[in-house]
Amino acid sequence: MIERFLHEAGGLRLIVVILDARRDPSEDDLRLIEWIEQRSVPYIFAVTKTDKLSRSEIERRLTRFRRC
């Protein structure tokens, strides 16, 4: 459903990928990121629930997300 929406949406300038800081990116998240990159659409991560983690855990998670 999301793929169809993104495919049909004309003039996308940026996609915001929302990730939960407490979880590793799911297979669906990784497929979405791959799909976005294949189409050369700019994207950013919005990482939620960072208030539930320690500062060091946040840094570790952000490093992991950057590798996606």
N, CA, C and O atoms as CSV, one atom per row, in Angstrom:
chain,resi,resn,atom,element,x,y,z
A,1,MET,N,N,0.825,-1.190,0.000
A,1,MET,CA,C,0.000,0.000,0.000
A,1,MET,C,C,0.872,1.259,0.000
A,1,MET,O,O,0.612,2.203,-0.747
A,2,ILE,N,N,1.891,1.262,0.831
A,2,ILE,CA,C,2.782,2.423,0.897
A,2,ILE,C,C,3.533,2.592,-0.418
A,2,ILE,O,O,3.694,3.705,-0.917
A,3,GLU,N,N,3.988,1.476,-0.968
A,3,GLU,CA,C,4.733,1.556,-2.226
A,3,GLU,C,C,3.873,2.178,-3.320
A,3,GLU,O,O,4.353,3.018,-4.082
A,4,ARG,N,N,2.620,1.777,-3.405
A,4,ARG,CA,C,1.739,2.348,-4.419
A,4,ARG,C,C,1.556,3.848,-4.203
A,4,ARG,O,O,1.604,4.631,-5.152
A,5,PHE,N,N,1.344,4.242,-2.939
A,5,PHE,CA,C,1.190,5.667,-2.643
A,5,PHE,C,C,2.437,6.436,-3.053
A,5,PHE,O,O,2.342,7.460,-3.729
A,6,LEU,N,N,3.599,5.949,-2.649
A,6,LEU,CA,C,4.841,6.654,-2.968
A,6,LEU,C,C,5.101,6.675,-4.463
A,6,LEU,O,O,5.618,7.659,-4.992
A,7,HIS,N,N,4.749,5.609,-5.138
A,7,HIS,CA,C,4.943,5.535,-6.588
A,7,HIS,C,C,4.043,6.536,-7.314
A,7,HIS,O,O,4.467,7.180,-8.273
A,8,GLU,N,N,2.794,6.662,-6.847
A,8,GLU,CA,C,1.834,7.535,-7.507
A,8,GLU,C,C,1.943,8.994,-7.081
A,8,GLU,O,O,1.477,9.887,-7.789
A,9,ALA,N,N,2.560,9.237,-5.922
A,9,ALA,CA,C,2.693,10.615,-5.435
A,9,ALA,C,C,3.708,11.345,-6.303
A,9,ALA,O,O,4.883,10.980,-6.342
A,10,GLY,N,N,3.260,12.348,-6.977
A,10,GLY,CA,C,4.154,13.110,-7.834
A,10,GLY,C,C,4.880,14.192,-7.055
A,10,GLY,O,O,4.339,14.762,-6.107
A,11,GLY,N,N,6.081,14.464,-7.456
A,11,GLY,CA,C,6.826,15.575,-6.883
A,11,GLY,C,C,7.277,15.396,-5.445
A,11,GLY,O,O,7.369,16.371,-4.700
A,12,LEU,N,N,7.561,14.153,-5.042
A,12,LEU,CA,C,8.069,13.966,-3.683
A,12,LEU,C,C,9.401,14.686,-3.527
A,12,LEU,O,O,10.307,14.523,-4.345
A,13,ARG,N,N,9.507,15.467,-2.490
A,13,ARG,CA,C,10.758,16.186,-2.242
A,13,ARG,C,C,11.574,15.538,-1.142
A,13,ARG,O,O,12.803,15.593,-1.156
A,14,LEU,N,N,10.887,14.921,-0.186
A,14,LEU,CA,C,11.570,14.306,0.954
A,14,LEU,C,C,10.629,13.305,1.599
A,14,LEU,O,O,9.432,13.561,1.731
A,15,ILE,N,N,11.169,12.173,1.996
A,15,ILE,CA,C,10.402,11.181,2.746
A,15,ILE,C,C,10.985,11.114,4.149
A,15,ILE,O,O,12.202,11.050,4.324
A,16,VAL,N,N,10.113,11.127,5.141
A,16,VAL,CA,C,10.526,10.994,6.533
A,16,VAL,C,C,10.239,9.554,6.952
A,16,VAL,O,O,9.089,9.116,6.962
A,17,VAL,N,N,11.295,8.829,7.297
A,17,VAL,CA,C,11.177,7.442,7.746
A,17,VAL,C,C,11.193,7.468,9.272
A,17,VAL,O,O,12.185,7.863,9.885
A,18,ILE,N,N,10.096,7.046,9.871
A,18,ILE,CA,C,9.966,7.085,11.325
A,18,ILE,C,C,10.424,5.748,11.899
A,18,ILE,O,O,9.926,4.688,11.521
A,19,LEU,N,N,11.388,5.823,12.824
A,19,LEU,CA,C,11.937,4.628,13.457
A,19,LEU,C,C,11.838,4.750,14.973
A,19,LEU,O,O,12.022,5.830,15.535
A,20,ASP,N,N,11.548,3.640,15.620
A,20,ASP,CA,C,11.493,3.565,17.083
A,20,ASP,C,C,12.917,3.322,17.580
A,20,ASP,O,O,13.549,2.340,17.191
A,21,ALA,N,N,13.419,4.198,18.423
A,21,ALA,CA,C,14.795,4.103,18.909
A,21,ALA,C,C,15.052,2.827,19.699
A,21,ALA,O,O,16.197,2.390,19.817
A,22,ARG,N,N,13.997,2.230,20.237
A,22,ARG,CA,C,14.167,1.029,21.057
A,22,ARG,C,C,14.270,-0.248,20.236
A,22,ARG,O,O,14.556,-1.312,20.786
A,23,ARG,N,N,14.046,-0.162,18.944
A,23,ARG,CA,C,14.007,-1.347,18.085
A,23,ARG,C,C,14.989,-1.211,16.921
A,23,ARG,O,O,15.272,-0.109,16.451
A,24,ASP,N,N,15.494,-2.345,16.476
A,24,ASP,CA,C,16.280,-2.358,15.248
A,24,ASP,C,C,15.327,-2.155,14.083
A,24,ASP,O,O,14.151,-2.507,14.177
A,25,PRO,N,N,15.815,-1.593,12.988
A,25,PRO,CA,C,14.950,-1.460,11.811
A,25,PRO,C,C,14.443,-2.834,11.374
A,25,PRO,O,O,15.207,-3.797,11.315
A,26,SER,N,N,13.160,-2.912,11.072
A,26,SER,CA,C,12.561,-4.174,10.641
A,26,SER,C,C,12.915,-4.445,9.186
A,26,SER,O,O,13.468,-3.583,8.503
A,27,GLU,N,N,12.597,-5.640,8.720
A,27,GLU,CA,C,12.794,-5.962,7.309
A,27,GLU,C,C,11.982,-5.011,6.435
A,27,GLU,O,O,12.442,-4.594,5.371
A,28,ASP,N,N,10.773,-4.668,6.883
A,28,ASP,CA,C,9.955,-3.711,6.127
A,28,ASP,C,C,10.620,-2.345,6.066
A,28,ASP,O,O,10.611,-1.696,5.020
A,29,ASP,N,N,11.195,-1.905,7.176
A,29,ASP,CA,C,11.915,-0.621,7.197
A,29,ASP,C,C,13.058,-0.645,6.189
A,29,ASP,O,O,13.238,0.295,5.415
A,30,LEU,N,N,13.825,-1.726,6.208
A,30,LEU,CA,C,14.974,-1.833,5.308
A,30,LEU,C,C,14.548,-1.889,3.849
A,30,LEU,O,O,15.206,-1.302,2.990
A,31,ARG,N,N,13.456,-2.586,3.561
A,31,ARG,CA,C,12.944,-2.624,2.184
A,31,ARG,C,C,12.474,-1.246,1.739
A,31,ARG,O,O,12.703,-0.843,0.599
A,32,LEU,N,N,11.812,-0.519,2.651
A,32,LEU,CA,C,11.363,0.833,2.326
A,32,LEU,C,C,12.555,1.732,2.014
A,32,LEU,O,O,12.531,2.471,1.030
A,33,ILE,N,N,13.584,1.677,2.832
A,33,ILE,CA,C,14.779,2.498,2.613
A,33,ILE,C,C,15.427,2.132,1.278
A,33,ILE,O,O,15.839,3.014,0.526
A,34,GLU,N,N,15.517,0.847,0.986
A,34,GLU,CA,C,16.083,0.411,-0.291
A,34,GLU,C,C,15.253,0.933,-1.460
A,34,GLU,O,O,15.807,1.402,-2.454
A,35,TRP,N,N,13.935,0.854,-1.347
A,35,TRP,CA,C,13.037,1.334,-2.397
A,35,TRP,C,C,13.244,2.831,-2.628
A,35,TRP,O,O,13.328,3.290,-3.767
A,36,ILE,N,N,13.326,3.585,-1.526
A,36,ILE,CA,C,13.525,5.035,-1.616
A,36,ILE,C,C,14.851,5.348,-2.303
A,36,ILE,O,O,14.917,6.200,-3.189
A,37,GLU,N,N,15.908,4.647,-1.885
A,37,GLU,CA,C,17.228,4.901,-2.460
A,37,GLU,C,C,17.281,4.547,-3.942
A,37,GLU,O,O,17.940,5.242,-4.715
A,38,GLN,N,N,16.604,3.484,-4.348
A,38,GLN,CA,C,16.591,3.095,-5.761
A,38,GLN,C,C,15.953,4.174,-6.628
A,38,GLN,O,O,16.277,4.301,-7.809
A,39,ARG,N,N,15.055,4.941,-6.045
A,39,ARG,CA,C,14.373,5.988,-6.791
A,39,ARG,C,C,14.988,7.365,-6.574
A,39,ARG,O,O,14.467,8.370,-7.058
A,40,SER,N,N,16.086,7.403,-5.852
A,40,SER,CA,C,16.840,8.636,-5.598
A,40,SER,C,C,15.986,9.744,-4.984
A,40,SER,O,O,16.132,10.918,-5.324
A,41,VAL,N,N,15.097,9.354,-4.079
A,41,VAL,CA,C,14.282,10.338,-3.359
A,41,VAL,C,C,15.004,10.640,-2.042
A,41,VAL,O,O,15.346,9.708,-1.315
A,42,PRO,N,N,15.241,11.898,-1.719
A,42,PRO,CA,C,15.875,12.225,-0.446
A,42,PRO,C,C,15.009,11.769,0.730
A,42,PRO,O,O,13.781,11.802,0.661
A,43,TYR,N,N,15.666,11.346,1.803
A,43,TYR,CA,C,14.934,10.932,3.001
A,43,TYR,C,C,15.745,11.249,4.249
A,43,TYR,O,O,16.964,11.417,4.205
A,44,ILE,N,N,15.036,11.323,5.342
A,44,ILE,CA,C,15.656,11.502,6.657
A,44,ILE,C,C,14.980,10.541,7.627
A,44,ILE,O,O,13.870,10.068,7.382
A,45,PHE,N,N,15.665,10.262,8.730
A,45,PHE,CA,C,15.078,9.464,9.796
A,45,PHE,C,C,14.530,10.386,10.862
A,45,PHE,O,O,15.168,11.371,11.233
A,46,ALA,N,N,13.343,10.065,11.354
A,46,ALA,CA,C,12.800,10.688,12.557
A,46,ALA,C,C,12.779,9.566,13.589
A,46,ALA,O,O,12.006,8.616,13.466
A,47,VAL,N,N,13.615,9.678,14.590
A,47,VAL,CA,C,13.755,8.619,15.582
A,47,VAL,C,C,12.916,8.985,16.807
A,47,VAL,O,O,13.111,10.031,17.426
A,48,THR,N,N,11.987,8.103,17.136
A,48,THR,CA,C,11.060,8.358,18.236
A,48,THR,C,C,11.453,7.577,19.483
A,48,THR,O,O,12.271,6.658,19.428
A,49,LYS,N,N,10.866,7.953,20.587
A,49,LYS,CA,C,10.984,7.270,21.875
A,49,LYS,C,C,12.396,7.295,22.450
A,49,LYS,O,O,12.776,6.403,23.209
A,50,THR,N,N,13.170,8.309,22.093
A,50,THR,CA,C,14.518,8.426,22.647
A,50,THR,C,C,14.485,8.732,24.133
A,50,THR,O,O,15.466,8.494,24.837
A,51,ASP,N,N,13.362,9.260,24.620
A,51,ASP,CA,C,13.253,9.566,26.044
A,51,ASP,C,C,13.247,8.303,26.902
A,51,ASP,O,O,13.405,8.387,28.120
A,52,LYS,N,N,13.068,7.152,26.293
A,52,LYS,CA,C,13.025,5.878,27.016
A,52,LYS,C,C,14.411,5.247,27.160
A,52,LYS,O,O,14.554,4.211,27.810
A,53,LEU,N,N,15.437,5.867,26.555
A,53,LEU,CA,C,16.778,5.286,26.533
A,53,LEU,C,C,17.799,6.194,27.205
A,53,LEU,O,O,17.599,7.402,27.332
A,54,SER,N,N,18.900,5.577,27.632
A,54,SER,CA,C,20.009,6.359,28.178
A,54,SER,C,C,20.733,7.063,27.041
A,54,SER,O,O,20.566,6.710,25.873
A,55,ARG,N,N,21.526,8.049,27.385
A,55,ARG,CA,C,22.272,8.813,26.378
A,55,ARG,C,C,23.184,7.904,25.553
A,55,ARG,O,O,23.253,8.035,24.331
A,56,SER,N,N,23.885,6.983,26.222
A,56,SER,CA,C,24.796,6.089,25.501
A,56,SER,C,C,24.030,5.134,24.587
A,56,SER,O,O,24.496,4.825,23.491
A,57,GLU,N,N,22.871,4.669,25.019
A,57,GLU,CA,C,22.061,3.793,24.183
A,57,GLU,C,C,21.524,4.550,22.961
A,57,GLU,O,O,21.460,3.997,21.864
A,58,ILE,N,N,21.144,5.802,23.155
A,58,ILE,CA,C,20.690,6.629,22.030
A,58,ILE,C,C,21.803,6.746,20.990
A,58,ILE,O,O,21.563,6.556,19.798
A,59,GLU,N,N,23.005,7.054,21.435
A,59,GLU,CA,C,24.137,7.188,20.510
A,59,GLU,C,C,24.398,5.881,19.770
A,59,GLU,O,O,24.660,5.890,18.567
A,60,ARG,N,N,24.329,4.762,20.479
A,60,ARG,CA,C,24.552,3.455,19.859
A,60,ARG,C,C,23.486,3.179,18.800
A,60,ARG,O,O,23.794,2.704,17.707
A,61,ARG,N,N,22.247,3.475,19.129
A,61,ARG,CA,C,21.146,3.246,18.189
A,61,ARG,C,C,21.248,4.153,16.960
A,61,ARG,O,O,21.025,3.703,15.836
A,62,LEU,N,N,21.581,5.418,17.171
A,62,LEU,CA,C,21.706,6.346,16.047
A,62,LEU,C,C,22.812,5.898,15.098
A,62,LEU,O,O,22.671,5.996,13.878
A,63,THR,N,N,23.908,5.408,15.663
A,63,THR,CA,C,24.999,4.887,14.835
A,63,THR,C,C,24.493,3.723,13.995
A,63,THR,O,O,24.817,3.625,12.811
A,64,ARG,N,N,23.710,2.849,14.591
A,64,ARG,CA,C,23.156,1.700,13.860
A,64,ARG,C,C,22.212,2.173,12.752
A,64,ARG,O,O,22.249,1.647,11.640
A,65,PHE,N,N,21.371,3.158,13.051
A,65,PHE,CA,C,20.429,3.654,12.042
A,65,PHE,C,C,21.162,4.290,10.867
A,65,PHE,O,O,20.734,4.163,9.720
A,66,ARG,N,N,22.259,4.970,11.153
A,66,ARG,CA,C,23.011,5.626,10.069
A,66,ARG,C,C,23.580,4.617,9.084
A,66,ARG,O,O,23.835,4.956,7.929
A,67,ARG,N,N,23.780,3.385,9.527
A,67,ARG,CA,C,24.336,2.347,8.651
A,67,ARG,C,C,23.307,1.760,7.712
A,67,ARG,O,O,23.666,1.028,6.789
A,68,CYS,N,N,22.040,2.058,7.919
A,68,CYS,CA,C,20.956,1.504,7.076
A,68,CYS,C,C,21.109,1.899,5.639
A,68,CYS,O,O,20.289,1.520,4.804
